Amino acid sequence: MLIIGEKLNSTREKVRKIIEERDVKSIQELVLRQVEAGAHLLDVNSSVALGDKEKNMEWLVKTVQEAAAIPLCIDSPNPEEIERGLAVHNGMTGKPFLNSLTAEKEKIEKLLPIIKRYQCAVVALVMDESGIPENVQTRIEIASKLISILTDSGIPLREIYIDPLVMPIGTNDQNGLMVLNTIRGVKELYPDVKTVIGLSNISYGLPERKLINQIFMVLAMSSGLDAAIIDPTDKGMMAMIKTTLTLLGKDSYCGEYLKAYREGKLTF
């Protein structure tokens, strides 16, 4: 299970201010806490911060990678901002991710040349000009279209991460089930393609959000989920993930589970 740390996102008021103020120490503290908690990648988004968008992204990427040799998921609705982030990303840390491509014609036209140029892994969202589909079949059809576009551009199936788009169950009690069934459908058609979710949307507006998030993570993993954008400093969530991997037969002789137990990482 690929853990993508979510806490370097400028939609968070604290992070936005840190970026605007060029507060190196605070950003790097957020980096190290996530890495030490078990993140494999960090999602970086500076798009909400005031000032020059491209310079903000460049500063953020460089500052993060000065603190830790970890690959980044370059996240922005702005193609120019994404390209600046990819351009300064330290490739020695691992392959960067682009977050995100959609099936919207304008997005494809702007992002596909960037994807070809940098040969990055890609988070692809199952939406198009009509918005987010309200049924599983259309989501899978959009996923298939995006997979075809990306493989035609030389991106291997294993570097394509389909995001089935988690929406709050508080607005539609079928939203969770649609995501789970979309994950299953994509994995059945394309076993080598990866799936990823931004987990916390599922519980938006409801009490005891951590409980909902943790249980949904277990359900998503059992449906074939490969990666998640989460808060890795949530010890309960990380314990759930480690335990679920063991129960799904992805932990030889329970080695990782026992190691986590010895290190005190299975406590909530």
Secondary structure, 3 states (H helix, E strand, C coil): CEEEEEEEECCCHHHHHHHHCCCHHHHHHHHHHHHHHCCCEEEEECCCCCCCHHHHHHHHHHHHHHHCCCCEEEECCCHHHHHHHHHHCCHHHCCCEEEEECCCHHHHHHHHHHHHHHCCEEEEECCECCECCCCHHHHHHHHHHHHHHHHHCCCCHHHEEEECCCCCCCCCCCHHHHHHHHHHHHHHHCCCCEEEEEHHHHHCCCCCHHHHHHHHHHHHHHHCCCEEEECCCCHHHHHHHHHHHHHCCCCHHHHHHHHHHHCCCCCC
